[in-house]
Amino acid sequence: MMIDPTKNLQGRRAVVTGGGSGIGRASAAALAKAGAKLGVIGRTPEEVLEAVEKLGGEATGHFAIAADVGSEI
């Protein structure tokens, strides 16, 4: 994901679906690097927890949610 390096996302929040791996995880990393606090959603609990830990963990304002957003209720 390309983030304008001059863009400061300090104080902003973002939700990334599919954040446990692949493009979603790369997008989460780019948004966090720009200063956003993230909610990282993915189907596999271990993957989203690991992704959030690599971003600095919950102590830095990020959080993980294990969910399948493609499932119908």
PASEBA-1860 file (N, C-alpha, C; in nm, 3 decimals):
! residues 73
1> MMIDPTKN> 0.086/-0.118/0.000/0.000/0.000/0.000/0.089/0.123/0.000 ~ 0.062/0.214/-0.088/0.139/0.338/-0.095/0.073/0.443/-0.006 ~ 0.151/0.492/0.086/0.106/0.601/0.173/0.198/0.719/0.143 ~ 0.140/0.833/0.121/0.219/0.953/0.097/0.308/0.976/0.219 ~ 0.442/0.975/0.200/0.531/0.990/0.315/0.519/1.124/0.387 ~ 0.456/1.222/0.322/0.436/1.350/0.388/0.306/1.353/0.468 ~ 0.225/1.248/0.453/0.096/1.240/0.522/0.117/1.190/0.665 ~ 0.072/1.266/0.760/0.084/1.230/0.900/-0.053/1.183/0.949
9> LQGRRAVV> -0.060/1.060/0.993/-0.187/1.005/1.041/-0.194/0.999/1.193 ~ -0.108/1.075/1.260/-0.111/1.081/1.407/-0.252/1.121/1.452 ~ -0.303/1.052/1.553/-0.435/1.084/1.607/-0.549/1.025/1.526 ~ -0.519/0.957/1.418/-0.622/0.894/1.335/-0.634/0.747/1.370 ~ -0.748/0.690/1.340/-0.771/0.548/1.361/-0.812/0.484/1.229 ~ -0.775/0.359/1.212/-0.809/0.286/1.090/-0.842/0.142/1.125 ~ -0.927/0.081/1.046/-0.959/-0.061/1.059/-0.911/-0.129/0.931 ~ -0.835/-0.237/0.948/-0.784/-0.311/0.834/-0.839/-0.452/0.840
17> TGGGSGIG> -0.918/-0.490/0.740/-0.966/-0.628/0.731/-0.863/-0.709/0.654 ~ -0.852/-0.834/0.687/-0.751/-0.918/0.624/-0.611/-0.881/0.671 ~ -0.602/-0.823/0.790/-0.476/-0.771/0.840/-0.381/-0.874/0.896 ~ -0.420/-0.999/0.898/-0.333/-1.103/0.952/-0.224/-1.148/0.857 ~ -0.242/-1.123/0.727/-0.143/-1.169/0.631/-0.155/-1.091/0.500 ~ -0.057/-1.109/0.415/-0.060/-1.055/0.280/-0.074/-0.905/0.269 ~ -0.159/-0.864/0.174/-0.179/-0.722/0.146/-0.237/-0.649/0.267 ~ -0.328/-0.711/0.338/-0.387/-0.648/0.456/-0.282/-0.620/0.563
25> RASAAALA> -0.193/-0.715/0.583/-0.087/-0.696/0.683/0.009/-0.586/0.640 ~ 0.042/-0.582/0.511/0.130/-0.477/0.459/0.063/-0.340/0.470 ~ -0.068/-0.335/0.445/-0.142/-0.210/0.458/-0.143/-0.162/0.603 ~ -0.163/-0.256/0.695/-0.161/-0.221/0.837/-0.025/-0.163/0.877 ~ 0.082/-0.225/0.829/0.216/-0.177/0.861/0.238/-0.036/0.808 ~ 0.192/-0.010/0.684/0.210/0.123/0.625/0.129/0.229/0.700 ~ 0.007/0.196/0.737/-0.076/0.290/0.812/-0.018/0.318/0.950 ~ 0.032/0.214/1.016/0.092/0.233/1.148/0.219/0.317/1.138
33> KAGAKLGV> 0.298/0.293/1.035/0.420/0.371/1.015/0.388/0.519/0.996 ~ 0.272/0.548/0.934/0.229/0.687/0.914/0.168/0.747/1.040 ~ 0.152/0.663/1.146/0.106/0.715/1.274/-0.035/0.677/1.316 ~ -0.109/0.604/1.233/-0.245/0.566/1.268/-0.246/0.456/1.375 ~ -0.348/0.456/1.457/-0.375/0.347/1.551/-0.473/0.254/1.481 ~ -0.448/0.123/1.490/-0.522/0.028/1.407/-0.605/-0.073/1.484 ~ -0.716/-0.109/1.422/-0.791/-0.228/1.456/-0.763/-0.325/1.343 ~ -0.695/-0.434/1.373/-0.656/-0.532/1.271/-0.750/-0.651/1.282
41> IGRTPEEV> -0.822/-0.679/1.174/-0.919/-0.788/1.171/-0.871/-0.897/1.076 ~ -0.882/-1.022/1.120/-0.847/-1.135/1.037/-0.916/-1.260/1.087 ~ -0.916/-1.363/1.003/-0.986/-1.487/1.039/-0.910/-1.572/1.140 ~ -0.778/-1.562/1.141/-0.696/-1.648/1.226/-0.645/-1.570/1.346 ~ -0.689/-1.608/1.467/-0.647/-1.532/1.586/-0.496/-1.517/1.599 ~ -0.423/-1.625/1.575/-0.277/-1.620/1.590/-0.214/-1.518/1.494 ~ -0.265/-1.513/1.371/-0.209/-1.421/1.272/-0.236/-1.275/1.307 ~ -0.359/-1.244/1.349/-0.387/-1.103/1.381/-0.316/-1.060/1.509
49> LEAVEKLG> -0.305/-1.150/1.605/-0.230/-1.116/1.727/-0.082/-1.092/1.694 ~ -0.025/-1.175/1.608/0.114/-1.158/1.568/0.132/-1.027/1.491 ~ 0.038/-0.996/1.403/0.047/-0.871/1.326/0.046/-0.750/1.419 ~ -0.043/-0.750/1.518/-0.051/-0.637/1.612/0.075/-0.629/1.696 ~ 0.130/-0.741/1.737/0.255/-0.740/1.814/0.368/-0.679/1.732 ~ 0.375/-0.711/1.603/0.480/-0.655/1.517/0.463/-0.504/1.498 ~ 0.341/-0.454/1.518/0.315/-0.310/1.507/0.345/-0.237/1.638 ~ 0.377/-0.312/1.742/0.405/-0.250/1.872/0.311/-0.295/1.981
57> GEATGHFA> 0.212/-0.375/1.946/0.121/-0.430/2.046/0.010/-0.336/2.089 ~ -0.072/-0.387/2.177/-0.187/-0.311/2.227/-0.144/-0.191/2.308 ~ -0.026/-0.195/2.366/0.023/-0.081/2.445/0.041/0.043/2.359 ~ 0.056/0.025/2.228/0.074/0.139/2.137/-0.058/0.185/2.076 ~ -0.169/0.123/2.120/-0.301/0.167/2.074/-0.363/0.084/1.964 ~ -0.294/-0.020/1.919/-0.349/-0.110/1.817/-0.424/-0.224/1.886 ~ -0.518/-0.286/1.815/-0.585/-0.403/1.872/-0.619/-0.502/1.763 ~ -0.636/-0.627/1.803/-0.664/-0.738/1.712/-0.805/-0.791/1.735
65> IAADVGSE> -0.870/-0.828/1.624/-1.001/-0.892/1.631/-1.000/-1.010/1.535 ~ -1.032/-1.127/1.585/-1.045/-1.246/1.501/-1.191/-1.256/1.457 ~ -1.214/-1.244/1.326/-1.349/-1.250/1.273/-1.343/-1.278/1.124 ~ -1.448/-1.335/1.072/-1.461/-1.358/0.929/-1.566/-1.260/0.876 ~ -1.521/-1.149/0.820/-1.617/-1.046/0.774/-1.689/-1.088/0.648 ~ -1.650/-1.201/0.589/-1.717/-1.251/0.471/-1.836/-1.340/0.502 ~ -1.855/-1.373/0.629/-1.964/-1.462/0.669/-2.093/-1.384/0.690 ~ -2.202/-1.446/0.649/-2.332/-1.385/0.672/-2.384/-1.427/0.808
73> I> -2.469/-1.342/0.865/-2.529/-1.374/0.994/-2.652/-1.460/0.972
END
